[in-house]
Amino acid sequence: MTLYKFGRFVVNAFFKVFFRVKFVGKENIPSVDERFIICANHKSNLDPPLVGTAFSFEIGFMAKEELFKNKIFGKLITALGAFPIKRGKSDFGALRTAISLVADGKHIAIFPEGGRSHKDRLRKGKMGAALVAVKARANILPIGIEGEYKPFGKLIVRIGKPIELTSYFDEKLNSAELQEITDKLLMPKISELSNIPLNNQI
């Protein structure tokens, strides 16, 4: 058993014991051979492992660089497919890593809000996910997480149909156009799936 499979087994057991998780829309998950990235809202540090349990194949994550400062934990999450990104700034190195991984057929999850949402509103989405998807010639699988991470609380993970971006693959898009994809295609879908309103001001 690989470390990833063992970690997935442990995480599955954790959520089954402490939460009531319901997955909706698993039929919308593309084949492992298709090129796509996963984008979800960000409520808690438990979001990445929760999202990971929806998939039968390996997925990686962008994770804040602070999580890698502990050498042991950093090595563990690296082995489980995570790679660091600097929050609050444009980390082009992390974006290039993400593009390379997706172009090579890997699947990664990105939380486009760039941080955890607060006050029952989604943060304004950042354009990084759209940039990675277009540059890697991948579509986006939107996911909405609804519920609170309270012991034995109910969590609903809704998986939407992939957002088709093929018409953009051969276009040279500027920052404003990538932000428009984020604002008009991606974040409204995540808002719909999570039942959390948008707040485009933060």
N, C-alpha and C positions, 0 to 999 in steps of 0.2 A: 504494500500500500504506500503510495507516495505521500509526502508531507501535506500536499494540498488536499488529497482525498481524506487523510486523517483529520486535518483541520476542519474540513467541511462536515465530517461526521460529528465532531465535537460541537461545532456551531449549531448544526441541526438539532442535536440533543438538547443544547442549551435553550433554544427557542421553544422547543416542544414542552420543556419542563416549566419555563417561566412565563411564557406568553401564549396567547391564542392567536396563531397566525393563519390568515386566509389569503391564498393567492388567487387572483382573478386574471384571466387572459393569458395563461401559459401557452395557449395555442398560437399566440402572436409572436412567440420567440422564433426567430429565423433559424435555419439549419446552421450547424456549427461551421459549415463550409462557406457561408455567406459572410460578407464583410459589413460589420456594423459596430457602433459603439452604443453604450448604455448610458442614459441620462436620467437621473432621479432627483427629487427634492431631498433636502438635507435637514433632518430634524434632530439627529443624535449621532454620536460616535458609533452607535450600533447599526447605522444604516448600511455601511459596506458589507458586513457579514450577513445581514438580513437579505440584501439584494443578491448576494452570492448564492444563497440557498435556493434561489428560484431557478438556477441553471444547472444542467446536468454535466456541463463541461467547464473547464477552467476559465475564470475571468480575472483580470488584474484591476488595480485601482490607482488613481492618483491620491496620495495621502500627504497631509501637511508635514513639512520637513521636521517639525518638532518631535514627531513620533519616532524618528530614526535616531534621535540623540542617545537613547538607551541602546547600547550595542546589542544586547541579547534580544530585546524586543524588535529592534531594527532589522536584525538578521532574520528573525522569524517572519515578520510581515513581508520582507523582501522575498523570502522563499515562497510566500503565499501569493506573490504577484503584485505587491505594492511597489510604487516608486515615488520619490518625494517631489513635492512642488512647493515653492515659496508662496505663501498667501499674501494678498494685499499688493502684489506687483505682478508685472508680466514676466513670467518665468519661461522664456523661450526655449531653454534647454529641456525642461519638462515637456513642453508642447512638442518639441522635435522627437523626444523619446516616444511620446504617445503616438505620433504620426507614424513613426517607424514600426512600432509594435502592431498597429492596426493594419498597416500596409503589408506586413508579413503574415497576416492572417490571425493575429491574436485578438482577443476581445477584452476591452477595458471599460470600466465604469467611470464616468465623470459626473460630479455634482456641480452643475453650472452656476449655482448661486455663489460658489466660492467660499462658503462658510455656512454655518447652521442658521436657519431662519428663526425669527423670533416674532412674538406677538401675533401668532396665527396668520402671518402673511409671508408669502414667498419673497425672497429678495430679488432684486433685478438680476436677471441672468447675465453672465459674462459670455463673451463671444468665443472663448477658447474651445468649447465643445464643437461649435460649428466649424471653426478653423480646422480642428483635427479631422472632423468627418469629411469635409470637402477635400482637404489636402490628401487624405488617405483613400479617397474615393469610396467612402462608406456612408451608409444610411444611419439614422439614429433611432434606437429603440427607447421610447419614453416610458418611464415608470413613475407612479405616484404612490407614496406611502402615507396612509391615513391611520390615525390612532396615537395613543400615548405609550411610551415605554415605561409602563408601570407594571409591577409584578402581577401576572395573570391577566393583564389587560389585553384587549383585542387590537391586533394590527392587521390592516388590510393592505396588501401589495397588489396594485393594479398595473398590469402590463398592457400598454397600448399597442396599436399597430405601428410598424416602422414608419418613420417620417422619411419619405423618398427625397433624396437630394441629388439624384443623378443629373438633373438639368443644370446643376451648378458645377459639376466636376471639371468641365473644360473652360470654366470662366475664371478670370483673374479678379477675385473679389477684394474690395478694400474693407477697411475696418467697419465702416458704416453699413456696408452690405451684409457683412457677417453678423453684425449686431441686429440687423433687421430680421435675419433668419432666426436668431435667438428670440427676439421679442415677439415675432408674429407667428412663428411655426412651433418652436420648441416650448417656451415657457407657458403659453396658454394651454398646451396639451398636458404638461405636467400639472398645471393648476387644476384642470378638469379631472385628471386621474386621482389626484390627492385630495380633492375637495378643499383646497386651501386657496384663498384669493391671492391675486398678484398684488405686489406693491412695487411699482417700477421706479420708485424714488430712492430705494436703498439697495 
